[in-house]
Amino acid sequence: MALWLSSTSQITGLLIGNREYGYFRRAFFHRFAKNKQAMTDADMRHYASAYRHRDQLRAGLGLYRTYRQNQSFMRSHRETLDVPIVIIESDYGSSKPGPTAKQLQEKFGCRHATAIVVAGCRHFMPEEQPQAIADLIQKSLLAIGSGS
C-alpha cells in the first residue's frame, strides 16, 4: 500500500526523506505506469536519486504546492495566447484523454492547442512508448518550423 500525503504538507518531505526509492517505486512508478516492465529497477533508482537531497525533494514536491496559485493565475489571465501548444496525453489514466486542447482554446484563449493521444501508456509516456513520443515531438517541431 502506497503512502500518499498532501504534498502541501512539510511533513511529506520528512517522511519520504532517505526513502525516496521505495516511495517513488510504489507511489509513482508502479501506480502510474500502464506497462510495469517499461521502467527497469535501474531507471527507478536513477529517477528517485534526483530527489535524494532535501532541497531536491522540496523542489519536486513544490509543483504540487503551487496548484492553487496556478489555478488563480490562469483564471485571472484571459489574454489570447497565439502560440502553438501540443499536448501529448496517454490513453490510460485518471481522466479521459482528449478534452484538454478544447478546454485550453475555450477557457484560456489558446488559439493553436492540439491534443494527441498515445496508446499503450500512462504517466511515464517516454519510458512506456519512447518511439511514439520521439516521433510526435519531431513531427510537432517540424510542423511548427514550417508554419503549419
Solvent accessible surface area in square Angstrom, and as a share of the most:
residue,aa,sasa,rsa
1,M,209,0.93
2,A,37,0.29
3,L,95,0.47
4,W,108,0.38
5,L,54,0.27
6,S,67,0.43
7,S,8,0.05
8,T,75,0.44
9,S,36,0.23
10,Q,121,0.54
11,I,92,0.47
12,T,3,0.02
13,G,18,0.17
14,L,127,0.63
15,L,74,0.37
16,I,4,0.02
17,G,20,0.19
18,N,144,0.74
19,R,147,0.54
20,E,15,0.07
21,Y,46,0.17
22,G,26,0.25
23,Y,26,0.10
24,F,16,0.07
25,R,72,0.26
26,R,125,0.46
27,A,1,0.00
28,F,23,0.10
29,F,13,0.05
30,H,74,0.33
31,R,107,0.39
32,F,45,0.19
33,A,5,0.04
34,K,85,0.36
35,N,63,0.33
36,K,92,0.39
37,Q,151,0.67
38,A,27,0.21
39,M,13,0.06
40,T,75,0.44
41,D,68,0.35
42,A,73,0.56
43,D,49,0.25
44,M,15,0.06
45,R,127,0.46
46,H,128,0.57
47,Y,90,0.34
48,A,3,0.02
49,S,33,0.21
50,A,54,0.42
51,Y,69,0.26
52,R,143,0.52
53,H,115,0.51
54,R,189,0.69
55,D,89,0.46
56,Q,74,0.33
57,L,6,0.03
58,R,121,0.44
59,A,75,0.58
60,G,23,0.22
61,L,7,0.03
62,G,19,0.18
63,L,101,0.50
64,Y,60,0.23
65,R,56,0.20
66,T,46,0.27
67,Y,112,0.42
68,R,195,0.71
69,Q,124,0.55
70,N,71,0.36
71,Q,94,0.42
72,S,66,0.43
73,F,115,0.48
74,M,70,0.31
75,R,151,0.55
76,S,80,0.51
77,H,76,0.34
78,R,120,0.44
79,E,118,0.53
80,T,71,0.41
81,L,79,0.39
82,D,84,0.44
83,V,74,0.42
84,P,71,0.45
85,I,42,0.22
86,V,56,0.32
87,I,32,0.16
88,I,39,0.20
89,E,28,0.13
90,S,19,0.12
91,D,57,0.30
92,Y,103,0.39
93,G,40,0.38
94,S,116,0.75
95,S,87,0.56
96,K,169,0.72
97,P,41,0.26
98,G,34,0.32
99,P,62,0.39
100,T,44,0.26
101,A,11,0.08
102,K,124,0.52
103,Q,83,0.37
104,L,34,0.17
105,Q,78,0.35
106,E,121,0.54
107,K,116,0.49
108,F,46,0.19
109,G,21,0.21
110,C,4,0.03
111,R,148,0.54
112,H,98,0.44
113,A,6,0.05
114,T,71,0.41
115,A,30,0.24
116,I,47,0.24
117,V,68,0.39
118,V,8,0.05
119,A,72,0.56
120,G,24,0.23
121,C,0,0.00
122,R,50,0.18
123,H,113,0.50
124,F,29,0.12
125,M,37,0.16
126,P,77,0.48
127,E,42,0.19
128,E,11,0.05
129,Q,58,0.26
130,P,82,0.52
131,Q,123,0.55
132,A,36,0.28
133,I,15,0.08
134,A,51,0.40
135,D,70,0.36
136,L,26,0.13
137,I,87,0.44
138,Q,112,0.50
139,K,139,0.59
140,S,17,0.11
141,L,112,0.56
142,L,119,0.59
143,A,37,0.28
144,I,80,0.41
145,G,70,0.67
146,S,86,0.56
147,G,69,0.66
148,S,117,0.76
